[in-house]
Amino acid sequence: MAESRTVDRSSERQHIIDAAYRCFDRNSGSSVSITEILDEAGVGTRAFYRNFSTKHDLLLEMFRRDREAVQAQLREVVARAETPVEALRAWMTHLLEVASHPRKRKRMAVFYSEEMRRTPGYERELELVTAADQASIAAILHRGKAEGVFTRCTPEADARTICAAVEAALLDRFHQKSTGTVEEDVEQLMGFVLRGLGAA
């Protein structure tokens, strides 16, 4: 019986999160009330507070789930790459493709919204994301350095620089300021990065 309640609670929690995404999609990322989310989910306040203490908790849960999903995908594309250079290119390409996909860009709008930025705990979540991204890049750089591919490489410091450059390109694509394709943006980034790393 206890296991059944756990499964039901998990399903109910996901149902509310899915409803929240639909509400934010309709509002183009603008603020959404708990009442709107509950109406969309077809549940009452009791169901909401069984799963979330506040709307802020819901927003942070949405952010964590999306970022964990993206980071899992990044680990997969890096693991499939045969060389450190290919791993870097795959990592960059996957992130920029997320910002270029219309549906995924709508999801990103929630996480760049004013409401999300005002959410207590959001800055800490961003710090965790940045740390994870830098660790992922640093691991690729350590591999490239060990294999003699990156001859002028300080992995942790260079990872911070690379992540900052990719983040800038990501925001350009999110705001639709980039005029090139994902492939063109990635190759421009790769040219800059590989020269700095001393790659042949």
Backbone as CSV, one residue per row, in Angstrom:
resi,resn,N_x,N_y,N_z,CA_x,CA_y,CA_z,C_x,C_y,C_z
1,MET,0.830,-1.203,0.000,0.000,0.000,0.000,0.862,1.248,0.000
2,ALA,1.921,1.264,0.822,2.811,2.423,0.892,3.470,2.666,-0.457
3,GLU,3.868,1.555,-1.142,4.504,1.691,-2.449,3.522,2.300,-3.449
4,SER,2.262,1.893,-3.390,1.246,2.420,-4.291,1.071,3.919,-4.094
5,ARG,1.065,4.357,-2.827,0.919,5.782,-2.541,2.105,6.569,-3.091
6,THR,3.322,5.977,-3.014,4.513,6.633,-3.535,4.415,6.816,-5.036
7,VAL,3.970,5.768,-5.737,3.807,5.838,-7.186,2.769,6.893,-7.547
8,ASP,1.631,6.900,-6.807,0.574,7.872,-7.075,1.079,9.295,-6.851
9,ARG,1.831,9.493,-5.776,2.358,10.812,-5.467,3.309,11.284,-6.572
10,SER,4.161,10.380,-7.045,5.089,10.721,-8.114,4.331,11.094,-9.385
11,SER,3.289,10.340,-9.708,2.479,10.612,-10.888,1.760,11.954,-10.752
12,GLU,1.233,12.221,-9.578,0.528,13.477,-9.320,1.490,14.657,-9.455
13,ARG,2.686,14.493,-8.920,3.707,15.547,-8.985,4.050,15.854,-10.437
14,GLN,4.255,14.811,-11.237,4.584,15.001,-12.652,3.418,15.655,-13.389
15,HIS,2.200,15.286,-13.032,1.004,15.848,-13.655,0.947,17.365,-13.439
16,ILE,1.287,17.799,-12.245,1.279,19.235,-11.930,2.396,19.952,-12.691
17,ILE,3.565,19.340,-12.759,4.682,19.936,-13.497,4.335,20.075,-14.977
18,ASP,3.741,19.043,-15.549,3.348,19.098,-16.959,2.329,20.216,-17.199
19,ALA,1.381,20.362,-16.264,0.381,21.425,-16.381,1.028,22.795,-16.307
20,ALA,2.025,22.932,-15.430,2.725,24.215,-15.299,3.435,24.574,-16.600
21,TYR,4.065,23.588,-17.241,4.723,23.863,-18.512,3.712,24.338,-19.556
22,ARG,2.549,23.712,-19.610,1.539,24.121,-20.590,1.074,25.553,-20.338
23,CYS,0.933,25.906,-19.076,0.524,27.269,-18.729,1.588,28.281,-19.136
24,PHE,2.834,27.974,-18.832,3.913,28.889,-19.205,4.027,29.011,-20.722
25,ASP,3.811,27.894,-21.437,3.849,27.933,-22.901,2.796,28.894,-23.441
26,ARG,1.594,28.814,-22.901,0.513,29.687,-23.362,0.803,31.158,-23.047
27,ASN,1.473,31.393,-21.923,1.771,32.770,-21.508,3.121,33.251,-22.027
28,SER,3.726,32.468,-22.922,5.035,32.815,-23.498,6.083,33.082,-22.429
29,GLY,6.055,32.271,-21.363,7.052,32.386,-20.312,6.727,33.403,-19.251
30,SER,5.618,34.153,-19.404,5.243,35.155,-18.407,4.735,34.477,-17.140
31,SER,4.536,35.284,-16.097,4.119,34.759,-14.798,2.823,33.968,-14.896
32,VAL,2.767,32.892,-14.133,1.592,32.022,-14.083,1.227,31.815,-12.620
33,SER,-0.052,31.878,-12.301,-0.486,31.716,-10.912,-0.690,30.247,-10.579
34,ILE,-0.672,29.946,-9.286,-0.959,28.577,-8.840,-2.356,28.175,-9.275
35,THR,-3.299,29.106,-9.223,-4.680,28.811,-9.625,-4.740,28.359,-11.078
36,GLU,-3.999,29.055,-11.960,-3.966,28.655,-13.372,-3.412,27.241,-13.527
37,ILE,-2.361,26.954,-12.789,-1.737,25.629,-12.885,-2.696,24.555,-12.387
38,LEU,-3.367,24.827,-11.263,-4.303,23.847,-10.712,-5.483,23.620,-11.649
39,ASP,-5.983,24.696,-12.264,-7.086,24.551,-13.222,-6.648,23.710,-14.409
40,GLU,-5.432,23.963,-14.894,-4.915,23.207,-16.037,-4.736,21.734,-15.675
41,ALA,-4.262,21.474,-14.446,-4.021,20.095,-14.006,-5.300,19.390,-13.583
42,GLY,-6.340,20.183,-13.279,-7.595,19.582,-12.825,-7.484,19.019,-11.419
43,VAL,-6.673,19.673,-10.577,-6.518,19.225,-9.188,-6.742,20.424,-8.261
44,GLY,-6.883,20.150,-6.978,-7.120,21.193,-5.996,-5.849,21.611,-5.272
45,THR,-5.996,22.594,-4.397,-4.842,23.110,-3.658,-4.209,22.041,-2.774
46,ARG,-5.046,21.129,-2.250,-4.501,20.079,-1.390,-3.491,19.230,-2.156
47,ALA,-3.820,18.913,-3.402,-2.893,18.127,-4.224,-1.594,18.888,-4.467
48,PHE,-1.716,20.193,-4.708,-0.511,20.987,-4.945,0.398,20.961,-3.726
49,TYR,-0.184,21.232,-2.548,0.642,21.350,-1.342,1.072,19.994,-0.785
50,ARG,0.524,18.931,-1.303,1.073,17.605,-0.985,2.432,17.426,-1.645
51,ASN,2.639,18.150,-2.739,3.836,17.947,-3.545,4.841,19.098,-3.489
52,PHE,4.337,20.304,-3.271,5.213,21.475,-3.275,4.828,22.404,-2.131
53,SER,5.834,22.919,-1.435,5.559,23.844,-0.330,5.076,25.192,-0.842
54,THR,5.668,25.649,-1.959,5.325,26.943,-2.550,5.455,26.838,-4.066
55,LYS,5.010,27.879,-4.762,5.213,27.918,-6.208,6.703,27.970,-6.537
56,HIS,7.492,28.603,-5.667,8.941,28.643,-5.878,9.522,27.235,-5.926
57,ASP,9.030,26.358,-5.056,9.510,24.967,-5.064,9.197,24.296,-6.396
58,LEU,8.019,24.576,-6.924,7.628,24.010,-8.221,8.557,24.521,-9.322
59,LEU,8.816,25.815,-9.348,9.672,26.390,-10.381,11.085,25.809,-10.334
60,LEU,11.626,25.679,-9.137,12.976,25.125,-9.008,13.013,23.652,-9.422
61,GLU,11.941,22.924,-9.102,11.867,21.516,-9.519,11.851,21.412,-11.044
62,MET,11.111,22.296,-11.708,11.071,22.316,-13.172,12.453,22.599,-13.737
63,PHE,13.126,23.577,-13.146,14.467,23.945,-13.609,15.428,22.771,-13.452
64,ARG,15.404,22.144,-12.276,16.322,21.023,-12.017,16.086,19.883,-12.999
65,ARG,14.833,19.540,-13.215,14.530,18.407,-14.088,14.999,18.659,-15.515
66,ASP,14.766,19.860,-16.011,15.191,20.152,-17.375,16.706,20.159,-17.497
67,ARG,17.383,20.779,-16.540,18.828,20.833,-16.621,19.458,19.455,-16.434
68,GLU,18.893,18.633,-15.554,19.407,17.272,-15.378,19.241,16.470,-16.662
69,ALA,18.117,16.692,-17.355,17.889,15.986,-18.615,18.918,16.412,-19.660
70,VAL,19.170,17.713,-19.759,20.152,18.220,-20.723,21.543,17.703,-20.386
71,GLN,21.898,17.707,-19.109,23.231,17.255,-18.729,23.411,15.756,-18.980
72,ALA,22.346,14.993,-18.810,22.419,13.558,-19.134,22.648,13.370,-20.630
73,GLN,21.972,14.182,-21.444,22.163,14.109,-22.894,23.583,14.507,-23.280
74,LEU,24.118,15.527,-22.600,25.492,15.948,-22.879,26.482,14.831,-22.558
75,ARG,26.254,14.139,-21.440,27.145,13.018,-21.095,27.103,11.938,-22.170
76,GLU,25.935,11.707,-22.733,25.795,10.686,-23.767,26.546,11.067,-25.042
77,VAL,26.379,12.319,-25.484,27.040,12.707,-26.741,28.556,12.741,-26.566
78,VAL,29.025,13.125,-25.398,30.465,13.134,-25.130,31.003,11.708,-25.083
79,ALA,30.257,10.805,-24.470,30.702,9.409,-24.362,30.813,8.746,-25.731
80,ARG,29.996,9.183,-26.672,30.027,8.584,-28.013,31.164,9.138,-28.879
81,ALA,31.723,10.273,-28.488,32.769,10.905,-29.297,34.069,10.103,-29.212
82,GLU,34.734,9.942,-30.351,35.949,9.126,-30.395,37.202,9.899,-30.011
83,THR,37.165,11.221,-30.133,38.349,12.027,-29.803,37.925,13.199,-28.919
84,PRO,38.874,13.814,-28.221,38.545,14.990,-27.406,37.993,16.147,-28.241
85,VAL,38.521,16.325,-29.455,38.027,17.397,-30.318,36.569,17.131,-30.695
86,GLU,36.272,15.891,-31.048,34.888,15.539,-31.385,33.977,15.696,-30.172
87,ALA,34.496,15.385,-28.986,33.699,15.521,-27.764,33.340,16.985,-27.514
88,LEU,34.303,17.887,-27.684,34.037,19.312,-27.524,32.994,19.784,-28.531
89,ARG,33.167,19.380,-29.774,32.235,19.801,-30.823,30.822,19.271,-30.539
90,ALA,30.727,18.019,-30.109,29.413,17.432,-29.825,28.744,18.133,-28.652
91,TRP,29.523,18.473,-27.633,28.993,19.156,-26.445,28.415,20.510,-26.840
92,MET,29.177,21.283,-27.607,28.710,22.597,-28.048,27.484,22.488,-28.946
93,THR,27.549,21.552,-29.884,26.458,21.397,-30.844,25.148,21.062,-30.141
94,HIS,25.207,20.160,-29.186,23.975,19.761,-28.502,23.346,20.943,-27.778
95,LEU,24.138,21.726,-27.070,23.586,22.870,-26.340,22.983,23.908,-27.288
96,LEU,23.671,24.227,-28.363,23.150,25.237,-29.285,21.906,24.737,-30.017
97,GLU,21.825,23.437,-30.248,20.621,22.884,-30.872,19.417,22.996,-29.954
98,VAL,19.642,22.877,-28.644,18.550,23.053,-27.688,17.951,24.449,-27.831
99,ALA,18.818,25.458,-27.941,18.353,26.846,-28.037,17.758,27.159,-29.408
100,SER,17.981,26.285,-30.391,17.485,26.528,-31.744,16.157,25.829,-32.008
101,HIS,15.804,24.868,-31.163,14.570,24.103,-31.357,13.397,24.910,-30.789
102,PRO,12.366,25.204,-31.594,11.263,26.069,-31.128,10.629,25.624,-29.818
103,ARG,10.322,24.341,-29.687,9.661,23.872,-28.458,10.592,23.968,-27.262
104,LYS,11.851,23.582,-27.468,12.808,23.635,-26.363,13.137,25.080,-25.995
105,ARG,13.120,25.970,-26.993,13.375,27.372,-26.698,12.249,27.955,-25.843
106,LYS,11.015,27.485,-26.060,9.900,27.934,-25.229,10.101,27.490,-23.783
107,ARG,10.644,26.299,-23.599,10.956,25.846,-22.242,12.046,26.708,-21.617
108,MET,13.059,27.033,-22.418,14.137,27.870,-21.912,13.605,29.227,-21.461
109,ALA,12.570,29.719,-22.147,12.013,31.030,-21.807,11.516,31.064,-20.366
110,VAL,11.013,29.935,-19.883,10.567,29.857,-18.488,11.749,30.113,-17.557
111,PHE,12.892,29.523,-17.883,14.040,29.581,-16.983,14.821,30.886,-17.085
112,TYR,14.572,31.651,-18.147,15.180,32.973,-18.259,14.186,34.078,-17.901
113,SER,13.000,33.692,-17.455,11.951,34.670,-17.169,12.259,35.466,-15.904
114,GLU,11.624,36.624,-15.795,11.805,37.482,-14.622,11.339,36.760,-13.367
115,GLU,10.238,36.021,-13.483,9.716,35.306,-12.314,10.717,34.282,-11.805
116,MET,11.339,33.558,-12.712,12.328,32.565,-12.296,13.537,33.241,-11.655
117,ARG,13.965,34.349,-12.231,15.135,35.043,-11.675,14.868,35.571,-10.267
118,ARG,13.599,35.835,-9.966,13.246,36.322,-8.626,13.036,35.181,-7.633
119,THR,13.050,33.958,-8.096,12.764,32.808,-7.233,13.918,32.550,-6.266
120,PRO,13.658,32.521,-4.968,14.717,32.205,-3.994,15.327,30.836,-4.292
121,GLY,16.644,30.779,-4.329,17.329,29.528,-4.612,17.742,29.371,-6.067
122,TYR,17.220,30.245,-6.946,17.528,30.133,-8.373,19.012,30.362,-8.653
123,GLU,19.593,31.373,-8.010,21.012,31.670,-8.241,21.883,30.477,-7.848
124,ARG,21.513,29.818,-6.769,22.266,28.635,-6.340,22.146,27.518,-7.370
125,GLU,20.958,27.342,-7.923,20.773,26.317,-8.953,21.619,26.634,-10.186
126,LEU,21.682,27.919,-10.547,22.524,28.313,-11.682,23.991,28.006,-11.421
127,GLU,24.422,28.240,-10.194,25.814,27.945,-9.833,26.106,26.457,-9.987
128,LEU,25.164,25.614,-9.598,25.345,24.163,-9.728,25.421,23.751,-11.197
129,VAL,24.590,24.374,-12.023,24.608,24.081,-13.460,25.954,24.482,-14.063
130,THR,26.406,25.684,-13.713,27.687,26.169,-14.231,28.831,25.260,-13.802
131,ALA,28.811,24.833,-12.544,29.866,23.941,-12.037,29.852,22.610,-12.786
132,ALA,28.654,22.081,-13.054,28.543,20.809,-13.777,29.047,20.948,-15.209
133,ASP,28.695,22.053,-15.861,29.149,22.282,-17.231,30.673,22.413,-17.285
134,GLN,31.221,23.161,-16.353,32.677,23.336,-16.337,33.399,22.031,-16.053
135,ALA,32.838,21.222,-15.172,33.455,19.924,-14.871,33.425,19.017,-16.095
136,SER,32.320,19.083,-16.851,32.192,18.271,-18.058,33.243,18.657,-19.092
137,ILE,33.411,19.961,-19.308,34.412,20.440,-20.263,35.827,20.144,-19.761
138,ALA,36.063,20.348,-18.466,37.393,20.095,-17.907,37.793,18.631,-18.108
139,ALA,36.845,17.709,-17.979,37.141,16.289,-18.176,37.586,16.027,-19.611
140,ILE,36.935,16.685,-20.571,37.340,16.541,-21.979,38.745,17.107,-22.181
141,LEU,39.006,18.237,-21.547,40.322,18.867,-21.709,41.427,18.040,-21.070
142,HIS,41.147,17.445,-19.912,42.138,16.562,-19.277,42.463,15.390,-20.211
143,ARG,41.438,14.845,-20.828,41.655,13.738,-21.763,42.518,14.193,-22.941
144,GLY,42.182,15.361,-23.500,42.943,15.872,-24.634,44.389,16.186,-24.276
145,LYS,44.585,16.682,-23.067,45.952,16.978,-22.611,46.747,15.688,-22.445
146,ALA,46.122,14.688,-21.848,46.801,13.405,-21.632,47.153,12.721,-22.948
147,GLU,46.315,12.923,-23.967,46.557,12.295,-25.264,47.473,13.136,-26.159
148,GLY,47.890,14.288,-25.644,48.785,15.135,-26.420,48.091,15.921,-27.513
149,VAL,46.762,15.999,-27.451,45.997,16.727,-28.472,45.959,18.218,-28.145
150,PHE,45.765,18.541,-26.880,45.735,19.942,-26.437,47.069,20.250,-25.753
151,THR,47.928,20.919,-26.469,49.306,21.099,-25.984,49.478,22.328,-25.086
152,ARG,48.535,23.264,-25.137,48.595,24.443,-24.265,47.301,24.515,-23.471
153,CYS,47.169,23.630,-22.513,45.876,23.457,-21.856,46.009,23.490,-20.337
154,THR,45.216,24.341,-19.704,45.033,24.348,-18.254,43.561,24.029,-18.027
155,PRO,43.227,22.749,-17.877,41.830,22.298,-17.986,40.791,23.097,-17.209
156,GLU,40.979,23.275,-15.911,39.931,23.951,-15.139,39.752,25.412,-15.563
157,ALA,40.856,26.130,-15.731,40.767,27.535,-16.135,40.201,27.657,-17.551
158,ASP,40.663,26.796,-18.462,40.176,26.854,-19.834,38.701,26.450,-19.922
159,ALA,38.289,25.539,-19.072,36.881,25.126,-19.071,35.970,26.300,-18.729
160,ARG,36.401,27.154,-17.803,35.592,28.327,-17.457,35.445,29.263,-18.651
161,THR,36.549,29.470,-19.376,36.517,30.348,-20.548,35.628,29.767,-21.639
162,ILE,35.767,28.481,-21.886,34.969,27.825,-22.929,33.479,27.889,-22.583
163,CYS,33.144,27.612,-21.343,31.728,27.652,-20.934,31.149,29.051,-21.099
164,ALA,31.940,30.073,-20.781,31.464,31.451,-20.942,31.207,31.769,-22.412
165,ALA,32.089,31.306,-23.295,31.920,31.549,-24.726,30.688,30.827,-25.269
166,VAL,30.496,29.585,-24.832,29.339,28.815,-25.291,28.037,29.422,-24.752
167,GLU,28.065,29.882,-23.512,26.882,30.514,-22.930,26.487,31.756,-23.720
168,ALA,27.471,32.549,-24.141,27.180,33.739,-24.944,26.545,33.347,-26.277
169,ALA,27.080,32.302,-26.914,26.514,31.831,-28.181,25.118,31.261,-27.974
170,LEU,24.918,30.575,-26.847,23.615,30.004,-26.512,22.561,31.101,-26.370
171,LEU,22.908,32.176,-25.671,21.967,33.283,-25.473,21.661,33.990,-26.789
172,ASP,22.669,34.094,-27.661,22.415,34.690,-28.977,21.398,33.870,-29.759
173,ARG,21.527,32.553,-29.688,20.572,31.705,-30.402,19.205,31.752,-29.724
174,PHE,19.185,31.779,-28.406,17.912,31.846,-27.683,17.158,33.129,-28.048
175,HIS,17.875,34.247,-28.106,17.246,35.526,-28.443,17.157,35.741,-29.956
176,GLN,17.557,34.706,-30.717,17.491,34.707,-32.182,18.287,35.866,-32.787
177,LYS,19.437,36.143,-32.167,20.342,37.171,-32.688,21.362,36.578,-33.658
178,SER,21.575,35.280,-33.574,22.553,34.639,-34.442,21.983,34.515,-35.850
179,THR,22.791,34.863,-36.845,22.327,34.783,-38.235,22.825,33.523,-38.938
180,GLY,23.710,32.785,-38.287,24.261,31.577,-38.897,23.543,30.327,-38.430
181,THR,23.970,29.185,-38.981,23.435,27.902,-38.541,24.148,27.468,-37.263
182,VAL,23.619,26.438,-36.625,24.291,25.880,-35.451,25.692,25.432,-35.821
183,GLU,25.805,24.772,-36.969,27.109,24.266,-37.396,28.119,25.397,-37.580
184,GLU,27.674,26.522,-38.151,28.568,27.661,-38.351,28.995,28.272,-37.022
185,ASP,28.046,28.390,-36.107,28.388,28.946,-34.791,29.364,28.037,-34.053
186,VAL,29.137,26.721,-34.150,30.019,25.767,-33.475,31.422,25.828,-34.072
187,GLU,31.521,25.900,-35.377,32.849,25.942,-36.000,33.594,27.214,-35.629
188,GLN,32.873,28.326,-35.497,33.527,29.554,-35.055,34.061,29.400,-33.628
189,LEU,33.240,28.811,-32.753,33.670,28.555,-31.386,34.856,27.601,-31.352
190,MET,34.761,26.540,-32.128,35.834,25.537,-32.140,37.150,26.141,-32.616
191,GLY,37.102,27.022,-33.620,38.322,27.647,-34.105,38.995,28.431,-32.991
192,PHE,38.207,29.206,-32.268,38.726,29.998,-31.158,39.298,29.097,-30.067
193,VAL,38.531,28.064,-29.696,38.923,27.188,-28.600,40.167,26.381,-28.954
194,LEU,40.189,25.789,-30.131,41.309,24.932,-30.485,42.616,25.711,-30.607
195,ARG,42.537,26.940,-31.104,43.762,27.764,-31.155,44.285,28.008,-29.742
196,GLY,43.375,28.297,-28.826,43.785,28.558,-27.446,44.358,27.335,-26.752
197,LEU,43.852,26.145,-27.144,44.309,24.914,-26.517,45.572,24.355,-27.160
198,GLY,45.999,24.956,-28.254,47.201,24.463,-28.937,46.966,23.179,-29.689
199,ALA,45.739,22.992,-30.161,45.444,21.784,-30.921,45.963,21.915,-32.346
200,ALA,46.367,20.800,-32.910,46.883,20.820,-34.276,45.757,21.148,-35.234
